[in-house]
Amino acid sequence: MAQGSTVEAVVEAGEMRAAKGRSLWADARARFFRNKAAVASLVVLVLVVLFATFGQTVAQWSNEEIDWSLLGNVPQAGGPSLANGHYFGVDETGRDLYARTVQGTRISLAVGIVGALISVVVGTSYGAVAGYVGGRTDGAMMRFVDLMMSIPYMFVLILLLVVFNRSIVMLFLGIGLISWLDMARIARGQTLSIKNKEFVEAAIATGVSTPVIIFRHIVPNLLGVVVVYATLLVPQMIIFESFISFLGLGVQEPNTSWGALINAGADNLRNGTPWMLAFPLSFFIVTLFALFFLGDGLRDALDPKDR
């Protein structure tokens, strides 16, 4: 009798677990935290964000303040030092490199994240609509994408900045609204493989409207690809911003960014000031690799085939 009760209890517990089911997000979270590289990358990115947010609170110099005592002797006495409060040293004009690195981290992360966000939202929506609707609409929408991709990207971005305004906001919009083309093609290709799935056909059979199907059934299933591509877009956006700043059309003095700091450090490398290049370049490389590993971890965690 006791053995029968035990069997019934086991069966009942199994039925309760089956009825409860598994959450996709719970499974994805568990898989993500099993990926040590992805978790370490997430920790690194959080530290970089904290540095950009609160790093200025421990700085003894502002990003625009000049240390006149070091101005004529930067190669010999302008290196990193805790005694004079220049944790990362000073640049060629005697400004505190730590404070400027904090400011550059803020601007570069903002350009990368906002630009990638605009690109992902526009590109995913455009590609999902084109792929699901199909027919002549798909052909016309994708021919427009091909036409836009044939125009030199940097030429369009430079033209936008020259015609409208050399501001951070225009830089965000210019980078984001032009870089969505690749995302649109990726989203369209994934949509073509999803639109004939059973859950989409069931939604059509129950009378669900086309916009609802696209944004509630198609787009969520593109999440894995979108997240991975977004993590690749952020460093790409930062590189674009660096090139534009190098041409004098991006971040303007007294503001700065990683790209501007790296360019200044490279120009002064032969003057015996390696710290000017080492610190901003280290932040850039560490953040770039962290984004890549985080993207791989999110892709593995969000892939429905791994459930």
BELHUNOR-V49790 format. One record per residue. N is the residue number from 1. SS is DSSP state (@ for helix, = for strand, . for the rest). PSI is psi in whole degrees, 0 to 359 (* if undefined). BURIAL is # if it has 24 or more other C-alpha atoms within 12 Angstrom, else .. Layout:
# BELHUNOR-V49790
n: <N,N>
ss: <SS,SS>
psi: <PSI,PSI>
burial: <BURIAL,BURIAL>
This chain:
# BELHUNOR-V49790
n: <1,2,3,4,5,6,7,8,9,10,11,12,13,14,15,16,17,18,19,20,21,22,23,24,25,26,27,28,29,30,31,32,33,34,35,36,37,38,39,40,41,42,43,44,45,46,47,48,49,50,51,52,53,54,55,56,57,58,59,60,61,62,63,64,65,66,67,68,69,70,71,72,73,74,75,76,77,78,79,80,81,82,83,84,85,86,87,88,89,90,91,92,93,94,95,96,97,98,99,100,101,102,103,104,105,106,107,108,109,110,111,112,113,114,115,116,117,118,119,120,121,122,123,124,125,126,127,128,129,130,131,132,133,134,135,136,137,138,139,140,141,142,143,144,145,146,147,148,149,150,151,152,153,154,155,156,157,158,159,160,161,162,163,164,165,166,167,168,169,170,171,172,173,174,175,176,177,178,179,180,181,182,183,184,185,186,187,188,189,190,191,192,193,194,195,196,197,198,199,200,201,202,203,204,205,206,207,208,209,210,211,212,213,214,215,216,217,218,219,220,221,222,223,224,225,226,227,228,229,230,231,232,233,234,235,236,237,238,239,240,241,242,243,244,245,246,247,248,249,250,251,252,253,254,255,256,257,258,259,260,261,262,263,264,265,266,267,268,269,270,271,272,273,274,275,276,277,278,279,280,281,282,283,284,285,286,287,288,289,290,291,292,293,294,295,296,297,298,299,300,301,302,303,304,305,306,307>
ss: <.,@,@,@,@,@,@,@,@,@,@,@,@,@,@,@,@,@,@,@,.,.,.,@,@,@,@,@,@,@,@,@,@,@,.,@,@,@,@,@,@,@,@,@,@,@,@,@,@,@,@,@,@,@,@,@,@,@,.,.,.,.,.,.,.,=,.,.,.,.,@,@,@,@,@,@,@,.,.,.,=,.,.,.,.,=,.,.,.,=,.,.,.,.,=,=,@,@,@,@,@,@,@,@,@,@,@,@,@,@,@,@,@,@,@,@,@,@,@,@,@,@,@,@,@,@,@,@,@,@,@,@,@,.,@,@,@,@,@,@,@,@,@,@,@,@,@,@,@,.,.,.,@,@,@,@,@,@,@,@,@,@,@,.,.,.,.,@,@,@,@,@,@,@,@,@,@,@,.,.,@,@,@,@,@,@,@,@,@,@,@,@,@,@,.,.,.,@,@,@,@,@,@,@,@,.,.,.,.,@,@,@,@,@,@,@,@,@,@,@,@,@,@,@,@,@,@,@,@,@,@,@,@,@,@,@,@,@,@,@,@,@,@,@,@,@,.,.,.,.,.,.,.,.,.,.,.,@,@,@,@,@,@,@,@,@,@,.,@,@,@,.,.,.,@,@,@,@,@,@,@,@,@,@,@,@,@,@,@,@,@,@,@,@,@,@,@,@,@,@,@,@,.,@,@,@,.>
psi: <318,322,320,321,322,316,317,322,319,316,318,319,321,321,322,319,321,322,324,322,184,141,134,318,326,318,317,318,319,318,322,315,350,345,103,321,319,319,317,321,321,319,317,316,323,319,321,318,319,322,317,327,315,2,328,340,336,2,138,351,151,168,344,352,134,131,97,336,341,354,319,2,43,313,327,321,3,14,176,134,135,339,317,5,4,84,324,10,193,162,189,341,9,12,147,122,330,310,323,329,322,313,318,324,318,310,317,317,320,315,315,313,313,317,316,323,315,316,317,316,311,312,319,315,314,312,322,319,314,315,322,316,315,194,215,328,314,315,315,318,319,332,326,320,316,321,316,325,339,345,132,125,310,326,315,317,315,320,318,317,326,317,316,284,141,73,164,320,316,327,318,307,318,314,315,319,349,331,8,353,314,321,323,318,320,315,321,315,319,324,322,329,347,330,338,12,162,321,331,317,324,322,320,318,330,4,20,138,160,313,322,319,317,311,349,343,321,304,316,330,353,1,317,311,319,315,316,314,327,321,334,334,326,307,329,318,321,321,318,316,323,318,318,320,325,326,353,13,355,240,127,147,144,3,163,174,175,317,316,320,320,318,317,320,321,322,329,12,324,352,8,31,66,335,334,331,324,314,306,325,322,316,318,312,316,316,320,311,322,320,320,312,323,319,318,318,319,322,313,323,324,358,115,337,341,358,*>
burial: <.,.,.,.,.,.,.,.,.,.,.,.,.,.,.,.,.,.,.,.,.,.,.,.,.,.,.,#,.,.,#,#,.,.,.,.,.,#,#,#,#,#,.,#,#,.,.,#,#,.,#,#,.,.,#,#,.,.,#,#,#,#,#,.,.,#,#,.,.,.,.,.,.,#,#,.,#,#,#,#,.,.,.,.,.,#,#,#,#,#,#,#,#,#,#,#,#,#,#,#,#,#,#,#,#,#,#,#,#,#,#,#,#,#,#,#,#,#,#,#,#,#,#,#,#,#,#,#,#,#,#,#,#,.,.,.,.,#,.,.,#,#,.,.,#,.,.,.,.,.,.,.,#,#,.,.,#,#,.,#,#,.,.,.,.,#,#,#,.,#,#,#,#,#,#,#,#,#,#,#,#,#,#,#,#,#,#,#,#,#,#,#,.,#,#,.,.,.,.,#,.,.,.,.,.,.,.,.,.,.,.,.,#,#,#,.,#,#,#,#,#,#,#,#,#,#,#,#,#,#,#,#,#,#,#,#,#,#,#,#,#,#,#,#,#,#,.,.,#,#,#,#,.,.,#,#,#,#,#,#,#,#,#,#,#,#,.,.,.,.,.,.,#,#,#,#,#,#,#,#,#,.,#,#,#,#,#,#,#,#,#,#,#,#,#,#,#,#,#,#,#,#,#,.,.,.,.>
